[in-house]
Amino acid sequence: MTSDASAAALRPADGAPAIRMSAISKVFGGVRALDDVSFEVGRGEVHCLAGENGCGKSTLIKIISGVYTPEPGAVMEYFGRPETGVTPNAARAHGIAVIWQDLALFGEMTVAENIAFETLVGGRPRLVSDAALRATAAAALGRLGVDLDLDARVATLAIADRQVVAIARALVSDARLIFMDEPTASLTQAETDKLLDVVRTLSARGVAIVFVSHRLAEVLEIASRVTVIRDGRLVGVFPASSLTQGKLTELMTGRTFERGISARDVAANPVAIEVKGLTRRGEFEDVDLTIRAGEVVGLTGLIGAGRTELAHVLFGMARPDRGAIRLAGREVRFRSNREAIAAGVAYVSEDRLQLGLVQPQSIADNLTLTVLPALSDRNGLVSPARKADLVARWIRDLAVKIGRPEDAVSTLSGGNQQRIVLAKWLATGPKVLILDCPTVGVDVGAREGIFRVVRDLAERGLAILLISDEVSEVHMNADRILHMAGGRIVGEYDPRVASIADLEAAIYA
């Protein structure tokens, strides 16, 4: 087929939707990941694909983008053109682009190189123009309303900035249908608002967007229709205007959740950790913080406020320039995170994929990574029996859904991976637990399960610092809420008195 004929074959049929799929099924090793699913997205439509982690959303996206082949009998149309045996190259030729949740960026390449990467792929060997790369990257970032250092290595960026780079790279290609898998999971509200504006602009230009997000409020704000999948089967397709967050949650999970404020008065409990005048130049300054045994203190504010940097100092990953940290009344000066762990401090990072887990290793190996000396005999050899007992205990106590402990941790859903991270640190017997955005990329049902665990840990006397971008999370799950901005604690709130609207007004002012 000539190039002109190939182009003609890919031209959309007039009036046809961007994609129309029916009878889509997929089986992995006897497990039916998708079962007779239909899916349709109109041209220029912003469509939400909703469901819990593990429901089949990613499998459907991979079938549409040519990564997986569906079972026989599937009917697939791209812009009105029937297709069989779609490959990733064929999907790209149709104008299908996917921004995956794991971003798939090149850490040692620059921002400009990552964003303009698609322009270098598939052509004949040629000299690369740095000026052209930079111009392409700057234009894509301009469409997002974001200013990043084009020469910065992506590995040095915060997770929110890496997400922006991934989004900008997808916008470089002349895509007609873009799948956005959790694009706002690590963005501030202001950054999210800018992205949603970009989505609206693309939609107005005829680009179809499939939005996958666990932030249900933004789903209902941006989408015109919502397709819900549960346990691999289609629940239905609903106008977004007909749904509430509660109704959508019920459709996704098949369950209803009791939502309410869980704040308690723990003023009589002993102080577990106290911080006075803690400062690290350029990151945060004069931070005072007290957390009592059994208390959940929420720390919120915009990304860049210094929250994670503060957590790193409390966990011994960085040293303060001045100020004091006291555990149970005794001053400590951590020279490393090993010393912090030995003192009873545990830290669950916001970047589960890079810092929380070793993805190729087994569930059991990840869970026991922090306590190997305690599982070893006098010769330094890990006891298989002790290891198996510990793994079984935490999988039971945290209700982790797994196949076998020997399976790679990457086989688990986001919510179950996060429970393994929690188990890994709880196995150390901490007195203070720092949770840095613990529900990033975790669906609504799994979030509720994680916070049930958090509340149970607090009831047992664990002091918890809960860092989150999402105001509703700290409002519902913290006993006290601290607002951090510009590296300082600028406000303190009681969830029983202050409303979510009060907090949002202060944070986004």
C-alpha positions as CSV (number, residue, x, y, z in Angstrom):
1,M,0.0,0.0,0.0
2,T,1.4,3.5,-0.9
3,S,1.8,6.1,1.7
4,D,-1.1,8.1,0.1
5,A,-3.3,5.0,0.2
6,S,-2.3,4.3,3.8
7,A,-3.2,7.8,4.8
8,A,-6.6,7.5,3.0
9,A,-7.3,4.3,4.9
10,L,-6.8,6.1,8.2
11,R,-9.1,9.0,7.4
12,P,-12.1,9.0,9.7
13,A,-15.4,8.1,8.2
14,D,-17.8,11.1,8.4
15,G,-20.0,11.1,11.6
16,A,-18.3,8.0,13.1
17,P,-17.2,8.1,16.7
18,A,-13.5,8.2,17.6
19,I,-13.7,4.6,18.7
20,R,-16.4,2.0,19.0
21,M,-15.7,-1.3,20.6
22,S,-18.0,-4.3,21.5
23,A,-17.6,-7.9,22.7
24,I,-14.2,-7.1,24.2
25,S,-12.9,-9.9,26.4
26,K,-9.4,-10.8,27.6
27,V,-8.2,-13.8,29.5
28,F,-4.9,-14.2,31.4
29,G,-4.0,-17.6,32.6
30,G,-7.6,-18.6,33.1
31,V,-8.5,-15.3,34.8
32,R,-11.1,-13.3,32.8
33,A,-9.8,-9.7,33.1
34,L,-12.5,-8.3,30.7
35,D,-15.8,-10.0,29.9
36,D,-17.9,-8.8,26.9
37,V,-17.2,-5.1,27.4
38,S,-18.5,-2.4,25.0
39,F,-16.9,1.1,24.9
40,E,-17.5,4.1,22.7
41,V,-16.0,7.6,22.7
42,G,-17.3,10.4,20.4
43,R,-15.0,12.8,18.6
44,G,-14.1,15.7,20.7
45,E,-15.8,14.1,23.7
46,V,-14.2,14.1,27.2
47,H,-15.1,10.6,28.5
48,C,-14.3,9.1,31.9
49,L,-13.4,5.4,32.3
50,A,-14.1,4.6,35.9
51,G,-13.6,1.6,38.2
52,E,-11.5,0.3,41.0
53,N,-7.9,-0.8,40.5
54,G,-7.9,-4.2,39.0
55,C,-11.4,-3.9,37.4
56,G,-10.0,-4.0,33.8
57,K,-9.5,-0.4,32.9
58,S,-5.8,-0.7,32.0
59,T,-6.5,-3.9,30.1
60,L,-9.1,-2.2,27.9
61,I,-6.7,0.7,27.3
62,K,-3.9,-1.7,26.3
63,I,-6.3,-3.5,23.9
64,I,-7.3,-0.2,22.2
65,S,-3.7,1.0,22.0
66,G,-2.5,-2.3,20.5
67,V,-0.5,-3.6,23.5
68,Y,-2.9,-6.6,24.0
69,T,-4.9,-8.6,21.5
70,P,-8.6,-9.2,22.6
71,E,-10.2,-12.7,22.5
72,P,-11.8,-13.7,19.2
73,G,-15.1,-12.1,18.4
74,A,-14.1,-8.6,19.3
75,V,-15.4,-5.7,17.1
76,M,-13.2,-2.7,16.9
77,E,-13.6,0.5,14.9
78,Y,-11.2,3.5,14.9
79,F,-12.8,6.6,13.5
80,G,-15.3,4.5,11.6
81,R,-12.7,2.1,10.2
82,P,-12.9,-1.6,11.2
83,E,-9.7,-3.0,12.6
84,T,-8.3,-6.4,13.5
85,G,-4.9,-7.2,14.9
86,V,-4.2,-3.7,16.0
87,T,-0.5,-3.1,16.9
88,P,0.9,-0.1,18.9
89,N,2.2,1.4,15.6
90,A,-1.2,1.0,14.0
91,A,-2.9,2.6,17.0
92,R,-0.4,5.5,16.9
93,A,-1.1,5.9,13.2
94,H,-4.8,6.3,14.0
95,G,-3.8,9.1,16.4
96,I,-4.2,7.1,19.7
97,A,-1.9,8.4,22.5
98,V,-1.7,7.1,26.1
99,I,-0.3,8.8,29.1
100,W,0.3,5.8,31.5
101,Q,0.2,6.2,35.2
102,D,3.9,5.2,35.6
103,L,4.8,8.0,33.2
104,A,7.5,6.0,31.3
105,L,10.0,8.9,31.3
106,F,13.8,8.8,30.8
107,G,15.3,10.0,34.1
108,E,18.7,10.9,32.7
109,M,17.4,12.8,29.8
110,T,16.4,16.5,29.9
111,V,12.9,17.9,30.1
112,A,13.1,19.0,26.5
113,E,14.4,15.6,25.3
114,N,11.7,13.7,27.1
115,I,8.9,15.9,25.8
116,A,10.2,16.0,22.1
117,F,11.1,12.3,22.2
118,E,8.3,11.2,19.9
119,T,9.6,13.5,17.1
120,L,12.8,11.5,17.0
121,V,11.3,8.1,16.7
122,G,10.8,6.2,13.5
123,G,12.6,8.5,11.1
124,R,15.8,7.9,9.3
125,P,19.1,8.7,11.1
126,R,19.8,12.5,11.2
127,L,21.4,15.1,13.2
128,V,19.2,16.3,16.1
129,S,18.6,20.0,16.4
130,D,18.7,21.1,20.1
131,A,17.0,24.3,19.2
132,A,14.1,22.4,17.6
133,L,13.8,20.1,20.6
134,R,13.6,23.0,22.9
135,A,11.1,24.9,20.8
136,T,8.8,21.8,20.6
137,A,9.0,21.2,24.4
138,A,8.4,24.9,25.2
139,A,5.3,24.9,23.0
140,A,3.9,21.8,24.7
141,L,4.5,23.2,28.1
142,G,3.0,26.5,27.0
143,R,-0.2,24.7,26.2
144,L,-0.2,23.4,29.8
145,G,0.5,26.9,31.2
146,V,3.6,25.5,32.9
147,D,7.2,26.8,33.0
148,L,9.9,24.1,33.6
149,D,13.6,24.2,33.2
150,L,14.1,22.6,29.8
151,D,17.6,21.5,30.6
152,A,16.8,19.9,33.9
153,R,17.2,16.1,34.2
154,V,13.8,14.5,34.7
155,A,15.3,12.4,37.6
156,T,15.8,15.6,39.6
157,L,12.2,16.7,39.3
158,A,9.5,16.4,41.8
159,I,6.8,13.8,41.0
160,A,4.3,16.6,40.1
161,D,6.7,18.1,37.5
162,R,7.4,14.6,36.1
163,Q,3.7,14.2,35.5
164,V,3.6,17.5,33.7
165,V,6.5,16.3,31.4
166,A,4.6,13.1,30.6
167,I,1.4,15.1,29.7
168,A,3.4,17.6,27.6
169,R,5.1,14.7,25.7
170,A,1.7,13.3,24.8
171,L,0.5,16.6,23.5
172,V,3.5,16.9,21.1
173,S,2.0,14.3,18.7
174,D,-1.0,15.1,16.6
175,A,-3.2,12.8,18.5
176,R,-7.0,12.5,17.9
177,L,-7.7,10.4,20.9
178,I,-5.7,10.7,24.2
179,F,-6.0,8.4,27.2
180,M,-5.0,10.1,30.4
181,D,-4.4,7.6,33.2
182,E,-4.4,9.4,36.5
183,P,-2.9,12.6,35.0
184,T,-3.7,14.7,38.1
185,A,-2.8,12.3,40.8
186,S,0.2,14.3,42.0
187,L,-0.8,17.8,40.9
188,T,-1.9,20.7,43.0
189,Q,-5.4,22.1,42.6
190,A,-4.1,25.0,40.6
191,E,-2.1,22.7,38.3
192,T,-5.1,20.4,38.0
193,D,-7.3,23.4,37.0
194,K,-4.7,24.3,34.3
195,L,-4.7,20.8,33.0
196,L,-8.5,20.6,32.9
197,D,-8.4,23.9,30.8
198,V,-6.1,22.2,28.4
199,V,-8.4,19.2,28.2
200,R,-11.3,21.5,27.4
201,T,-9.2,23.2,24.7
202,L,-8.3,19.9,23.1
203,S,-11.9,18.8,23.2
204,A,-13.0,22.0,21.5
205,R,-10.5,21.3,18.7
206,G,-12.1,17.9,18.1
207,V,-9.6,15.8,20.1
208,A,-11.3,13.0,22.1
209,I,-10.0,12.5,25.7
210,V,-10.5,9.5,27.9
211,F,-9.9,10.5,31.4
212,V,-9.1,8.0,34.1
213,S,-9.0,9.4,37.6
214,H,-9.7,8.4,41.2
215,R,-10.5,12.1,42.0
216,L,-14.2,11.8,41.4
217,A,-15.0,15.5,41.7
218,E,-12.8,16.3,38.7
219,V,-14.2,13.4,36.8
220,L,-17.7,14.7,37.1
221,E,-16.5,18.3,36.3
222,I,-14.7,17.5,33.1
223,A,-16.5,14.5,31.5
224,S,-19.7,14.4,29.5
225,R,-20.2,10.7,30.0
226,V,-18.8,8.0,32.3
227,T,-18.3,4.3,31.5
228,V,-18.1,2.2,34.6
229,I,-16.4,-1.2,34.8
230,R,-16.5,-3.5,37.8
231,D,-14.8,-6.9,38.0
232,G,-14.1,-6.9,34.3
233,R,-17.7,-6.3,33.2
234,L,-19.5,-3.2,32.0
235,V,-21.8,-1.7,34.6
236,G,-23.1,1.0,32.3
237,V,-22.6,4.3,30.5
238,F,-24.0,7.3,32.4
239,P,-24.2,11.1,31.7
240,A,-21.9,12.8,34.1
241,S,-24.6,15.3,35.0
242,S,-26.7,12.5,36.4
243,L,-24.1,11.3,38.9
244,T,-22.9,12.4,42.3
245,Q,-19.5,11.3,43.8
246,G,-21.5,8.9,46.2
247,K,-23.5,7.4,43.3
248,L,-20.3,6.9,41.2
249,T,-18.5,5.3,44.1
250,E,-21.4,2.9,44.6
251,L,-21.4,2.0,40.9
252,M,-17.7,1.4,40.9
253,T,-17.5,-0.7,44.0
254,G,-21.0,-2.2,44.4
255,R,-20.8,-0.9,48.0
256,T,-21.8,2.2,49.9
257,F,-19.5,4.0,52.3
258,E,-20.2,5.8,55.5
259,R,-18.3,9.1,55.1
260,G,-17.8,11.3,58.1
261,I,-15.3,13.1,60.3
262,S,-13.3,10.8,62.5
263,A,-11.5,13.5,64.6
264,R,-11.1,12.7,68.3
265,D,-9.9,14.6,71.4
266,V,-6.5,13.1,72.3
267,A,-5.2,16.0,74.3
268,A,-4.6,13.7,77.4
269,N,-2.4,11.3,75.4
270,P,1.4,11.6,75.9
271,V,3.5,13.4,73.3
272,A,5.1,11.0,70.8
273,I,7.1,13.5,68.7
274,E,7.7,17.2,69.2
275,V,9.5,19.6,66.8
276,K,10.6,23.1,67.7
277,G,12.0,25.7,65.4
278,L,13.0,23.1,62.8
279,T,14.7,24.7,59.8
280,R,16.3,23.6,56.6
281,R,17.4,26.5,54.5
282,G,15.5,26.9,51.2
283,E,13.0,24.2,52.1
284,F,11.2,25.1,55.4
285,E,11.7,27.4,58.4
286,D,10.8,27.6,62.1
287,V,8.4,24.6,62.0
288,D,6.8,23.7,65.4
289,L,4.9,20.4,65.4
290,T,3.5,18.1,68.1
291,I,1.9,14.7,67.6
292,R,0.5,12.7,70.5
293,A,0.4,8.9,70.8
294,G,-2.8,7.8,69.0
295,E,-3.2,11.1,67.2
296,V,-3.5,11.6,63.4
297,V,-2.2,15.0,62.4
298,G,-3.0,16.1,58.9
299,L,-0.5,18.2,57.0
300,T,-1.8,19.8,53.8
301,G,-1.0,22.6,51.5
302,L,0.2,23.1,47.9
303,I,3.0,21.0,46.5
304,G,6.2,22.9,47.1
305,A,5.2,24.1,50.5
306,G,7.9,22.0,52.1
307,R,5.8,19.1,53.4
308,T,7.9,16.3,51.9
309,E,11.1,18.0,52.8
310,L,10.0,18.2,56.4
311,A,9.1,14.5,56.3
312,H,12.6,13.7,55.0
313,V,14.2,15.5,57.9
314,L,12.0,13.8,60.5
315,F,13.0,10.4,58.9
316,G,16.7,11.2,58.9
317,M,17.0,11.4,55.1
318,A,18.2,15.0,55.4
319,R,19.6,17.0,58.3
320,P,18.1,20.3,59.6
321,D,20.2,23.5,59.8
322,R,18.7,24.3,63.2
323,G,15.9,23.3,65.6
324,A,15.1,20.3,67.7
325,I,13.3,16.9,67.3
326,R,12.2,15.1,70.5
327,L,10.8,11.6,70.6
328,A,8.9,10.8,73.9
329,G,10.7,13.8,75.4
330,R,14.2,12.8,74.3
331,E,16.1,14.9,71.8
332,V,17.3,13.0,68.8
333,R,19.7,14.0,65.9
334,F,19.4,11.5,63.1
335,R,22.4,11.1,60.9
336,S,20.6,8.6,58.6
337,N,17.2,7.0,58.1
338,R,18.6,3.8,59.7
339,E,18.9,5.8,63.0
340,A,15.4,7.1,62.5
341,I,14.0,3.6,62.0
342,A,15.9,2.3,65.1
343,A,14.3,5.1,67.1
344,G,10.8,4.2,66.0
345,V,10.1,6.4,63.0
346,A,8.7,5.0,59.8
347,Y,8.1,6.8,56.5
348,V,5.8,5.9,53.6
349,S,6.9,7.9,50.5
350,E,4.5,9.5,48.0
351,D,6.5,7.8,45.2
352,R,5.4,4.2,45.7
353,L,6.9,3.0,42.4
354,Q,10.3,4.4,42.8
355,L,10.9,4.6,46.6
356,G,8.3,2.4,48.2
357,L,8.7,-1.0,46.5
358,V,11.2,-3.0,44.5
359,Q,8.7,-3.9,41.7
360,P,10.4,-7.0,40.2
361,Q,10.9,-8.6,43.7
362,S,8.3,-10.7,45.4
363,I,5.6,-9.6,47.8
364,A,7.3,-11.4,50.6
365,D,10.7,-9.9,49.9
366,N,9.3,-6.4,49.8
367,L,7.3,-6.8,53.0
368,T,10.3,-8.1,55.0
369,L,13.0,-5.8,53.5
370,T,13.1,-3.5,56.6
371,V,13.4,-6.3,59.2
372,L,15.8,-8.8,57.7
373,P,18.1,-8.8,60.8
374,A,15.2,-9.7,63.1
375,L,14.4,-12.7,60.8
376,S,18.0,-13.9,60.7
377,D,19.8,-16.5,62.8
378,R,23.2,-16.3,64.4
379,N,24.9,-16.9,61.0
380,G,23.0,-14.1,59.4
381,L,20.8,-16.4,57.3
382,V,17.1,-15.5,57.0
383,S,14.8,-18.1,58.6
384,P,12.2,-19.1,56.0
385,A,9.7,-20.0,58.7
386,R,10.0,-16.6,60.5
387,K,9.7,-14.8,57.2
388,A,6.6,-16.8,56.2
389,D,5.0,-16.2,59.6
390,L,5.6,-12.4,59.4
391,V,4.3,-12.2,55.9
392,A,1.2,-14.2,56.7
393,R,0.5,-12.0,59.7
394,W,0.7,-8.7,58.0
395,I,-1.2,-9.9,54.9
396,R,-4.0,-11.1,57.3
397,D,-3.9,-8.0,59.5
398,L,-4.0,-5.5,56.6
399,A,-6.4,-7.6,54.5
400,V,-4.0,-7.6,51.5
401,K,-5.4,-9.3,48.4
402,I,-2.7,-11.4,46.8
403,G,-2.2,-14.6,44.8
404,R,1.0,-16.0,46.4
405,P,3.6,-14.3,48.6
406,E,6.2,-15.4,45.9
407,D,4.4,-13.3,43.2
408,A,6.1,-10.1,42.1
409,V,4.7,-7.1,44.0
410,S,4.1,-5.5,40.6
411,T,1.2,-7.9,40.1
412,L,-0.9,-6.2,42.8
413,S,-3.3,-3.4,42.4
414,G,-2.3,0.1,43.6
415,G,-4.2,-0.2,46.8
416,N,-2.7,-3.6,47.7
417,Q,0.8,-2.4,46.8
418,Q,0.3,0.5,49.2
419,R,-0.8,-2.0,51.9
420,I,2.4,-3.9,51.4
421,V,4.4,-0.6,51.8
422,L,2.5,0.0,55.1
423,A,3.2,-3.6,56.2
424,K,6.9,-3.2,55.5
425,W,7.1,-0.3,57.9
426,L,4.7,-1.5,60.5
427,A,6.8,-4.6,60.8
428,T,9.5,-2.4,62.3
429,G,7.3,-1.6,65.3
430,P,7.3,2.2,64.9
431,K,6.0,4.8,67.4
432,V,5.7,7.5,64.7
433,L,4.4,6.8,61.2
434,I,4.7,9.4,58.4
435,L,2.3,8.9,55.5
436,D,3.3,11.1,52.5
437,C,0.3,11.2,50.1
438,P,-0.5,7.5,50.8
439,T,-3.4,7.3,48.3
440,V,-1.7,8.6,45.1
441,G,-3.0,6.4,42.3
442,V,-5.2,4.4,44.6
443,D,-8.9,4.0,43.8
444,V,-11.8,5.1,46.0
445,G,-12.6,1.6,47.4
446,A,-8.9,0.9,48.3
447,R,-8.6,4.4,49.8
448,E,-11.3,3.7,52.3
449,G,-9.6,0.5,53.2
450,I,-6.3,2.2,53.7
451,F,-7.8,4.8,56.0
452,R,-9.6,2.1,58.0
453,V,-6.1,0.7,58.7
454,V,-4.8,4.2,59.6
455,R,-7.6,4.8,62.0
456,D,-7.1,1.4,63.6
457,L,-3.3,2.1,64.0
458,A,-4.1,5.4,65.7
459,E,-6.5,3.6,68.1
460,R,-3.6,1.3,69.0
461,G,-1.5,4.3,70.0
462,L,0.6,5.0,66.9
463,A,1.3,8.7,66.2
464,I,0.6,9.5,62.6
465,L,1.5,12.4,60.4
466,L,-0.8,12.3,57.4
467,I,0.5,14.4,54.4
468,S,-2.0,14.9,51.6
469,D,-2.9,17.3,48.7
470,E,-6.5,16.4,49.1
471,V,-8.3,18.5,51.7
472,S,-11.1,16.0,52.0
473,E,-8.7,13.2,53.0
474,V,-7.2,15.1,56.0
475,H,-10.6,16.6,56.9
476,M,-12.2,13.2,57.3
477,N,-9.2,11.3,58.7
478,A,-7.2,13.6,60.9
479,D,-7.7,14.7,64.5
480,R,-6.0,18.1,63.8
481,I,-5.1,19.7,60.5
482,L,-2.0,21.9,59.8
483,H,-1.7,24.1,56.8
484,M,1.8,24.5,55.4
485,A,2.7,27.3,52.9
486,G,6.0,28.7,51.8
487,G,7.9,26.4,54.2
488,R,6.0,27.5,57.3
489,I,3.0,26.2,59.3
490,V,0.5,29.0,58.7
491,G,-2.7,27.6,60.2
492,E,-4.2,24.9,62.4
493,Y,-7.7,23.6,62.2
494,D,-10.1,21.3,64.1
495,P,-12.1,19.2,61.5
496,R,-15.0,19.3,63.9
497,V,-15.2,23.0,63.6
498,A,-13.7,24.0,60.2
499,S,-15.4,22.8,57.0
500,I,-13.7,21.6,53.8
501,A,-14.7,24.9,52.2
502,D,-12.9,26.8,55.0
503,L,-9.7,24.8,54.5
504,E,-9.8,25.1,50.7
505,A,-10.4,28.9,50.9
506,A,-7.2,29.2,53.0
507,I,-5.1,26.8,50.9
508,Y,-6.0,28.1,47.5
509,A,-6.3,31.8,48.4
